[in-house]
Amino acid sequence: MVKDFYIKNMVCDRCIKVLRDGLDKQNIELLHIELGRLRLDIESDDEIEKLKTLLESNGFSLIGSTEEKLTEQVKVELIKALQELPLELDKKLSAHLADALGHEYSKISKVFSITEGITIEKYFIKLKIEKVKELIQANELNFTEMGQLLGYSHINHLSSQFKNETGMSLTAYKFQQKNFRNSLDKIM
């Protein structure tokens, strides 16, 4: 029986690889995989239990409710938007999400805020700050270039958001020898 499963905490290509390899080892037929979703040809309840075990052992979990599914779709859409720079949202974030997810933004926003306890905009800022940390560690761009790639109109805007989120300036972060990055599935 072909069935779609929605997965929490799938945030990168490595997550896809881990699950693809794990499903292969369990001899569960994978028909399609993308961030946040699997399509499997499931033969028995035993295979569903194997899937649950595989997911849990790798830090993932099945999504049950419609609200959780919508919330995870928002996260995946925002993470995908930041994978390729420069950030190219040809319209407002709200319109982008409404079009991508096929729901009115007011519903998306309300469900996300209730489910996660944070607004979509605040979550997106947190994601962008993690991207800035990644870019700082790569040490290939200056702060102005980073800001431009992430859609900031002025370096001061990026600078103040970075300080609000991390408690330190861009420069202070750059010159520290420690990695204070958060994994994308732990941002909240």
C-alpha positions as CSV (number, residue, x, y, z in Angstrom):
1,M,0.0,0.0,0.0
2,V,1.4,3.4,-1.0
3,K,1.4,5.9,1.8
4,D,2.8,9.3,2.5
5,F,4.5,10.0,5.9
6,Y,5.3,13.5,7.2
7,I,8.5,13.7,9.1
8,K,9.5,16.2,11.8
9,N,13.1,17.5,11.9
10,M,14.1,16.7,8.3
11,V,16.1,19.8,7.6
12,C,18.9,19.0,5.1
13,D,20.2,16.7,2.4
14,R,22.0,14.6,5.0
15,C,18.7,13.9,6.7
16,I,17.4,12.6,3.4
17,K,20.5,10.4,3.0
18,V,20.2,9.0,6.5
19,L,16.6,8.0,5.9
20,R,17.2,6.7,2.4
21,D,20.0,4.4,3.7
22,G,18.0,3.3,6.8
23,L,15.0,2.4,4.7
24,D,17.1,0.5,2.3
25,K,18.6,-1.5,5.2
26,Q,15.1,-2.2,6.5
27,N,14.0,-3.4,3.0
28,I,11.2,-0.8,3.1
29,E,10.4,0.4,-0.5
30,L,11.0,4.1,-0.8
31,L,9.1,5.7,-3.7
32,H,9.9,9.3,-3.0
33,I,11.7,11.4,-0.4
34,E,12.0,15.2,0.1
35,L,12.5,17.4,3.1
36,G,9.7,16.6,5.6
37,R,8.0,13.8,3.6
38,L,8.4,10.2,2.5
39,R,6.3,8.1,0.2
40,L,6.6,4.4,0.9
41,D,5.2,1.2,-0.4
42,I,4.3,-0.3,3.0
43,E,3.5,-4.0,3.2
44,S,2.6,-4.5,6.8
45,D,2.2,-2.9,10.3
46,D,5.6,-4.4,11.1
47,E,7.2,-2.1,8.4
48,I,5.5,0.9,10.0
49,E,7.0,0.0,13.4
50,K,10.4,-0.4,11.7
51,L,9.9,3.1,10.2
52,K,9.0,4.6,13.6
53,T,12.1,3.0,15.2
54,L,14.4,4.2,12.4
55,L,13.0,7.7,12.7
56,E,13.3,7.9,16.4
57,S,16.8,6.5,16.4
58,N,17.9,9.3,14.1
59,G,16.2,12.2,15.8
60,F,13.1,12.3,13.6
61,S,9.5,11.6,14.3
62,L,6.2,11.0,12.5
63,I,3.9,14.0,12.3
64,G,0.3,13.1,13.3
65,S,-1.9,16.2,13.3
66,T,-2.8,18.5,10.4
67,E,-1.5,21.4,12.4
68,E,1.9,19.8,13.0
69,K,2.1,18.9,9.3
70,L,1.4,22.5,8.3
71,T,3.9,23.8,10.8
72,E,6.6,21.4,9.5
73,Q,5.8,22.5,5.9
74,V,6.4,26.1,6.9
75,K,9.8,25.2,8.4
76,V,10.8,23.2,5.4
77,E,9.8,26.0,3.0
78,L,11.8,28.6,5.0
79,I,14.9,26.3,5.2
80,K,14.7,25.6,1.5
81,A,14.5,29.4,0.8
82,L,17.8,29.9,2.6
83,Q,19.7,27.0,1.0
84,E,20.5,29.0,-2.1
85,L,21.8,32.5,-1.8
86,P,21.1,35.2,-2.6
87,L,17.7,34.8,-0.9
88,E,15.2,35.3,-3.7
89,L,11.7,35.9,-2.4
90,D,10.0,37.6,-5.3
91,K,7.2,38.7,-3.0
92,K,6.6,39.1,0.7
93,L,7.2,36.2,3.0
94,S,3.5,35.9,3.8
95,A,2.6,35.7,0.1
96,H,5.4,33.2,-0.6
97,L,4.2,30.8,2.1
98,A,0.6,31.2,1.1
99,D,1.4,30.3,-2.5
100,A,3.8,27.5,-1.6
101,L,1.5,25.8,0.9
102,G,-1.8,26.5,-0.6
103,H,-3.4,28.1,2.5
104,E,-4.3,31.6,3.5
105,Y,-1.4,33.2,5.4
106,S,-3.6,34.1,8.4
107,K,-4.3,30.4,8.9
108,I,-0.6,29.4,8.4
109,S,0.5,32.1,10.8
110,K,-2.0,31.2,13.5
111,V,-1.3,27.5,13.4
112,F,2.5,28.0,13.4
113,S,2.3,30.4,16.4
114,I,0.1,28.1,18.4
115,T,2.1,25.0,17.6
116,E,5.6,26.5,18.1
117,G,5.0,29.4,20.4
118,I,6.8,31.8,18.1
119,T,5.8,33.8,15.0
120,I,6.9,32.7,11.5
121,E,8.8,36.0,11.1
122,K,10.7,35.5,14.4
123,Y,11.5,31.9,13.3
124,F,12.7,33.1,9.9
125,I,15.0,35.7,11.6
126,K,16.5,32.9,13.7
127,L,17.1,30.8,10.6
128,K,18.8,33.8,8.9
129,I,21.0,34.4,11.9
130,E,22.1,30.7,11.8
131,K,22.9,31.2,8.1
132,V,25.0,34.3,9.0
133,K,26.9,32.3,11.5
134,E,27.6,29.7,8.8
135,L,28.8,32.4,6.4
136,I,31.0,34.0,9.1
137,Q,32.7,30.6,9.7
138,A,33.3,30.1,6.0
139,N,35.2,33.4,6.1
140,E,34.6,34.3,2.5
141,L,32.3,37.3,2.6
142,N,32.2,40.6,4.5
143,F,29.2,41.5,6.7
144,T,27.7,43.8,4.1
145,E,27.9,41.0,1.4
146,M,26.3,38.6,3.9
147,G,23.5,41.0,4.6
148,Q,22.8,41.6,0.9
149,L,22.7,37.8,0.2
150,L,20.1,37.4,3.0
151,G,17.9,40.3,1.8
152,Y,18.8,42.9,4.4
153,S,18.5,46.4,3.0
154,H,21.2,47.7,5.4
155,I,24.0,46.1,7.4
156,N,22.7,47.9,10.5
157,H,19.5,45.9,10.3
158,L,21.4,42.6,10.2
159,S,23.7,43.8,12.9
160,S,21.0,44.6,15.3
161,Q,19.1,41.4,14.7
162,F,22.3,39.4,15.1
163,K,23.0,41.1,18.4
164,N,19.4,40.6,19.6
165,E,19.5,36.9,18.8
166,T,23.0,36.0,19.9
167,G,23.9,38.7,22.5
168,M,27.1,39.6,20.7
169,S,28.1,41.7,17.7
170,L,28.9,40.3,14.3
171,T,32.6,41.1,14.9
172,A,32.7,39.6,18.3
173,Y,31.2,36.4,17.0
174,K,33.7,36.3,14.1
175,F,36.7,36.6,16.3
176,Q,35.7,34.0,18.8
177,Q,37.2,30.6,18.4
178,K,34.1,28.7,19.3
179,N,31.2,27.5,17.2
180,F,27.9,28.7,18.7
181,R,25.7,27.5,15.8
182,N,22.5,25.7,16.5
183,S,21.2,22.9,14.4
184,L,18.2,23.9,12.3
185,D,15.9,21.3,13.9
186,K,16.6,22.8,17.4
187,I,15.8,26.4,16.5
188,M,13.0,27.9,18.5
